[in-house]
Amino acid sequence: MEPDFFERVYEVVRLIPPGRVTTYGAIARFLGSGRSARAVGYALNACHGIQPMVPAHRVVNRIGLLSGKHHFDPHQPMVALLAAENIQVTEDRICDFERLFWNPESLL
C-alpha cells in the first residue's frame, strides 16, 4: 500500500456531501484499489482528530450498516453525527440507503 493511501482516502471522504453516505468499497474502487475496502476502513479508524476534519461517519459498509460505529467517540457517536445531517438509522443501518448513497465516481 502506497504511503499516501490514507491521505487519498481522506481527500475523497471530505468530498462526500452532508446528508449523503458512501461505502468503503466505493472509495477503494474510486482510488483504483477495488480490493482495498478494508484498508479504507483502517484509514478511517486512524483519522479521528485529523485536520481538516474527515467526516468518517458518512462511510458505511456495502449494505448500509454502521460497521465502524465502535471506533467513534462515545460522546459523538456515529448515529448522532448522521442524525445531525438528517440521515435516519434503524438497527445500525442507514434508512433509504440506495437514495442516500453517493458514488465517488460521479466526480469523474
GROMACS elastic network, one bead per residue, 0.5 to 0.9 nm:
[ bonds ]
;  ai    aj funct       b0    kb
    1     4     6  0.84396   500
    1     5     6  0.67636   500
    1    39     6  0.86909   500
    2     5     6  0.55329   500
    2     6     6  0.87073   500
    3     6     6  0.74210   500
    3     7     6  0.84967   500
    4     7     6  0.52119   500
    4     8     6  0.62260   500
    4     9     6  0.87053   500
    5     8     6  0.50652   500
    5     9     6  0.62377   500
    5    10     6  0.87014   500
    5    31     6  0.86061   500
    5    39     6  0.86995   500
    5    40     6  0.84679   500
    5    43     6  0.80780   500
    6     9     6  0.50487   500
    6    10     6  0.62835   500
    6    11     6  0.87569   500
    6    39     6  0.83168   500
    6    40     6  0.73282   500
    6    42     6  0.83424   500
    6    43     6  0.50516   500
    6    44     6  0.79104   500
    6    46     6  0.85742   500
    6    47     6  0.85525   500
    7    11     6  0.62278   500
    7    12     6  0.88002   500
    7    43     6  0.81567   500
    8    11     6  0.50985   500
    8    12     6  0.64964   500
    8    13     6  0.87556   500
    8    31     6  0.76425   500
    9    12     6  0.53144   500
    9    13     6  0.62177   500
    9    14     6  0.86704   500
    9    27     6  0.70372   500
    9    28     6  0.80324   500
    9    31     6  0.77859   500
    9    40     6  0.65302   500
    9    43     6  0.69906   500
    9    44     6  0.79112   500
   10    13     6  0.50648   500
   10    14     6  0.60940   500
   10    15     6  0.87872   500
   10    43     6  0.78209   500
   10    44     6  0.76354   500
   10    47     6  0.78129   500
   10    53     6  0.88437   500
   10    54     6  0.60475   500
   10    55     6  0.85542   500
   10    56     6  0.84745   500
   11    14     6  0.53086   500
   11    15     6  0.67847   500
   11    54     6  0.81563   500
   12    15     6  0.52651   500
   12    16     6  0.70410   500
   12    27     6  0.71057   500
   12    30     6  0.86842   500
   12    31     6  0.86972   500
   12   104     6  0.72539   500
   13    16     6  0.54550   500
   13    17     6  0.89960   500
   13    22     6  0.85288   500
   13    27     6  0.79531   500
   13    44     6  0.89985   500
   13    54     6  0.64246   500
   13    55     6  0.64122   500
   13    56     6  0.67818   500
   13    58     6  0.77149   500
   13    59     6  0.77193   500
   13   104     6  0.88444   500
   14    17     6  0.80519   500
   14    52     6  0.86691   500
   14    53     6  0.77390   500
   14    54     6  0.56562   500
   14    55     6  0.62416   500
   14    56     6  0.84576   500
   15    18     6  0.89969   500
   15   104     6  0.81984   500
   16    19     6  0.85650   500
   16    20     6  0.66041   500
   16    21     6  0.68452   500
   16    22     6  0.74559   500
   16    55     6  0.80224   500
   16    58     6  0.72269   500
   16    59     6  0.88545   500
   16   102     6  0.69483   500
   16   103     6  0.87019   500
   16   104     6  0.77439   500
   17    20     6  0.56220   500
   17    21     6  0.78746   500
   17    58     6  0.87753   500
   17   102     6  0.79205   500
   18    21     6  0.81469   500
   18    55     6  0.88917   500
   18    58     6  0.80690   500
   18    82     6  0.89372   500
   18    85     6  0.61960   500
   18    86     6  0.89951   500
   19    58     6  0.81606   500
   19    82     6  0.75136   500
   19    83     6  0.89220   500
   19    84     6  0.86891   500
   19    86     6  0.62361   500
   19    87     6  0.60129   500
   19   100     6  0.72847   500
   20    58     6  0.67124   500
   20    85     6  0.83201   500
   20    87     6  0.76391   500
   20    97     6  0.89085   500
   20    99     6  0.86153   500
   20   101     6  0.59926   500
   20   102     6  0.59757   500
   21    57     6  0.82121   500
   21    59     6  0.56578   500
   21    60     6  0.70425   500
   21    64     6  0.84734   500
   21    87     6  0.88544   500
   21    94     6  0.86778   500
   21    97     6  0.78800   500
   21   100     6  0.59731   500
   21   101     6  0.50723   500
   21   102     6  0.56361   500
   21   103     6  0.85763   500
   22    25     6  0.84921   500
   22    26     6  0.66793   500
   22    27     6  0.75594   500
   22    58     6  0.63655   500
   22    59     6  0.50363   500
   22    60     6  0.62713   500
   22    61     6  0.80910   500
   22    62     6  0.83423   500
   22    64     6  0.83942   500
   22   100     6  0.81651   500
   22   101     6  0.53354   500
   22   102     6  0.51559   500
   22   103     6  0.63681   500
   22   104     6  0.78089   500
   23    26     6  0.51695   500
   23    27     6  0.64391   500
   23    28     6  0.86671   500
   23    37     6  0.83069   500
   23    58     6  0.82531   500
   23    59     6  0.51240   500
   23    61     6  0.52057   500
   23    62     6  0.56318   500
   23    63     6  0.84339   500
   23    64     6  0.76734   500
   23   101     6  0.80786   500
   23   102     6  0.84663   500
   23   103     6  0.83840   500
   24    27     6  0.53513   500
   24    28     6  0.62705   500
   24    29     6  0.87678   500
   24    36     6  0.82647   500
   24    38     6  0.72130   500
   24    39     6  0.85134   500
   24    40     6  0.57610   500
   24    41     6  0.64257   500
   24    59     6  0.63379   500
   24    60     6  0.64950   500
   24    61     6  0.60814   500
   24    62     6  0.73014   500
   25    29     6  0.60657   500
   25    30     6  0.84700   500
   25    33     6  0.88663   500
   25    34     6  0.65580   500
   25    35     6  0.75452   500
   25    36     6  0.71803   500
   25    38     6  0.81272   500
   25    40     6  0.78677   500
   25    61     6  0.76472   500
   25    62     6  0.69476   500
   26    29     6  0.51716   500
   26    30     6  0.61150   500
   26    31     6  0.86444   500
   26    34     6  0.77996   500
   26    37     6  0.79127   500
   26    62     6  0.83628   500
   26   102     6  0.88965   500
   26   103     6  0.65496   500
   26   104     6  0.68074   500
   26   105     6  0.80813   500
   27    30     6  0.50748   500
   27    31     6  0.62484   500
   27    32     6  0.87389   500
   27    33     6  0.85473   500
   27    34     6  0.81840   500
   27    36     6  0.88947   500
   27    37     6  0.74208   500
   27    40     6  0.72727   500
   27    59     6  0.89487   500
   27   103     6  0.81601   500
   27   104     6  0.65985   500
   27   105     6  0.86653   500
   28    31     6  0.51554   500
   28    32     6  0.63651   500
   28    35     6  0.69074   500
   28    36     6  0.55054   500
   28    37     6  0.53841   500
   28    38     6  0.87406   500
   28    39     6  0.81969   500
   28    40     6  0.65494   500
   29    32     6  0.50338   500
   29    33     6  0.53534   500
   29    35     6  0.75387   500
   29    36     6  0.79862   500
   29    37     6  0.82151   500
   29   104     6  0.88996   500
   29   105     6  0.85422   500
   30    33     6  0.74204   500
   30    34     6  0.75545   500
   30   103     6  0.86401   500
   30   104     6  0.62711   500
   30   105     6  0.59679   500
   31    34     6  0.75622   500
   32    35     6  0.88413   500
   32    36     6  0.89843   500
   33    36     6  0.53837   500
   33    37     6  0.80213   500
   34    37     6  0.69628   500
   35    38     6  0.80231   500
   35    39     6  0.88116   500
   36    39     6  0.51203   500
   36    40     6  0.64455   500
   36    41     6  0.88288   500
   37    40     6  0.50576   500
   37    41     6  0.64729   500
   37    42     6  0.88576   500
   38    42     6  0.63655   500
   38    43     6  0.87321   500
   39    43     6  0.62037   500
   39    44     6  0.86373   500
   40    43     6  0.50560   500
   40    44     6  0.62861   500
   40    45     6  0.86454   500
   41    44     6  0.51007   500
   41    45     6  0.61305   500
   41    46     6  0.86902   500
   41    59     6  0.87695   500
   41    68     6  0.76197   500
   42    45     6  0.50639   500
   42    46     6  0.63984   500
   42    47     6  0.88832   500
   43    46     6  0.52059   500
   43    47     6  0.63883   500
   44    47     6  0.50823   500
   44    48     6  0.75691   500
   44    54     6  0.80825   500
   44    55     6  0.89807   500
   44    56     6  0.59680   500
   44    59     6  0.86632   500
   44    68     6  0.87181   500
   45    48     6  0.69350   500
   45    56     6  0.82679   500
   45    68     6  0.78534   500
   45    71     6  0.63311   500
   45    72     6  0.84547   500
   46    49     6  0.86037   500
   46    50     6  0.85166   500
   47    50     6  0.54536   500
   47    51     6  0.87735   500
   47    53     6  0.81621   500
   47    54     6  0.65944   500
   47    56     6  0.77646   500
   48    51     6  0.88286   500
   48    53     6  0.78629   500
   48    54     6  0.74639   500
   48    56     6  0.83084   500
   48    71     6  0.89561   500
   48    72     6  0.80980   500
   48    73     6  0.88898   500
   49    52     6  0.86604   500
   49    53     6  0.70375   500
   49    54     6  0.84261   500
   50    53     6  0.56786   500
   50    54     6  0.69270   500
   51    54     6  0.73558   500
   53    56     6  0.88111   500
   54    57     6  0.85716   500
   55    58     6  0.59684   500
   55    59     6  0.80649   500
   56    59     6  0.56192   500
   56    60     6  0.86939   500
   56    68     6  0.89714   500
   56    78     6  0.85907   500
   57    60     6  0.75659   500
   57    66     6  0.84374   500
   57    68     6  0.83083   500
   57    69     6  0.78992   500
   57    72     6  0.83809   500
   57    77     6  0.87070   500
   57    78     6  0.54242   500
   57    79     6  0.80143   500
   57    81     6  0.66541   500
   57    82     6  0.66640   500
   58    78     6  0.85845   500
   58    81     6  0.86878   500
   58    82     6  0.71854   500
   59    64     6  0.86462   500
   59    66     6  0.80109   500
   59    68     6  0.83796   500
   60    63     6  0.78012   500
   60    64     6  0.54619   500
   60    65     6  0.57429   500
   60    66     6  0.52647   500
   60    67     6  0.63933   500
   60    68     6  0.71789   500
   60    69     6  0.89499   500
   60    93     6  0.87473   500
   60    94     6  0.84174   500
   61    64     6  0.52996   500
   61    65     6  0.53930   500
   61    66     6  0.66577   500
   61    67     6  0.62059   500
   61    68     6  0.83437   500
   62    65     6  0.74124   500
   63    93     6  0.79712   500
   63    94     6  0.85096   500
   63    97     6  0.77045   500
   63    98     6  0.89640   500
   64    67     6  0.85535   500
   64    92     6  0.84150   500
   64    93     6  0.53893   500
   64    94     6  0.51969   500
   64    95     6  0.80528   500
   64    96     6  0.89648   500
   64    97     6  0.58997   500
   64    98     6  0.85284   500
   64   101     6  0.87057   500
   65    68     6  0.85566   500
   65    89     6  0.89820   500
   65    91     6  0.86213   500
   65    92     6  0.57411   500
   65    94     6  0.64124   500
   66    69     6  0.54592   500
   66    70     6  0.87615   500
   66    78     6  0.78282   500
   66    79     6  0.82831   500
   66    89     6  0.88416   500
   66    92     6  0.54588   500
   66    93     6  0.60348   500
   66    94     6  0.76249   500
   67    70     6  0.77396   500
   67    92     6  0.80947   500
   67    93     6  0.89881   500
   68    71     6  0.57691   500
   68    72     6  0.77167   500
   68    78     6  0.83487   500
   69    72     6  0.57406   500
   69    77     6  0.70747   500
   69    78     6  0.55306   500
   69    79     6  0.77654   500
   69    92     6  0.85391   500
   70    73     6  0.81083   500
   70    74     6  0.83998   500
   70    77     6  0.82517   500
   70    78     6  0.83089   500
   71    74     6  0.88241   500
   71    77     6  0.87781   500
   71    78     6  0.86542   500
   72    75     6  0.83461   500
   72    76     6  0.67571   500
   72    77     6  0.55235   500
   72    78     6  0.61608   500
   73    76     6  0.51583   500
   73    77     6  0.57801   500
   73    78     6  0.82161   500
   74    77     6  0.52025   500
   74    78     6  0.86612   500
   76    79     6  0.83473   500
   76    80     6  0.64794   500
   76    81     6  0.67281   500
   77    80     6  0.53595   500
   77    81     6  0.64446   500
   77    82     6  0.87984   500
   78    81     6  0.51527   500
   78    82     6  0.62306   500
   78    83     6  0.85731   500
   79    82     6  0.51537   500
   79    83     6  0.60476   500
   79    84     6  0.86377   500
   79    87     6  0.85856   500
   79    88     6  0.82722   500
   79    89     6  0.68017   500
   79    92     6  0.78705   500
   80    84     6  0.61576   500
   80    85     6  0.88055   500
   81    84     6  0.52099   500
   81    85     6  0.68561   500
   81    87     6  0.87537   500
   82    85     6  0.52243   500
   82    86     6  0.65637   500
   82    87     6  0.51503   500
   82    88     6  0.71672   500
   82    89     6  0.78898   500
   83    87     6  0.50330   500
   83    88     6  0.59789   500
   83    89     6  0.76757   500
   84    87     6  0.73766   500
   85    88     6  0.87646   500
   87    94     6  0.71781   500
   87    95     6  0.74629   500
   87    96     6  0.88757   500
   87   100     6  0.82899   500
   88    93     6  0.84844   500
   88    94     6  0.61548   500
   88    95     6  0.55374   500
   88    96     6  0.82041   500
   89    92     6  0.59042   500
   89    93     6  0.52859   500
   89    95     6  0.54716   500
   90    93     6  0.53347   500
   90    94     6  0.65991   500
   90    95     6  0.64873   500
   91    94     6  0.85275   500
   93    97     6  0.81637   500
   94    97     6  0.53028   500
   94   100     6  0.84863   500
   95    98     6  0.86034   500
   95   100     6  0.85086   500
   96    99     6  0.55752   500
   96   100     6  0.63846   500
   96   101     6  0.86597   500
   97   100     6  0.51285   500
   97   101     6  0.58053   500
   98   101     6  0.52857   500
   98   102     6  0.87915   500
   99   102     6  0.84168   500
  102   105     6  0.87425   500
  102   106     6  0.79830   500
  103   106     6  0.56996   500
  103   107     6  0.81930   500
  104   107     6  0.57860   500
  104   108     6  0.79660   500
  105   108     6  0.54149   500
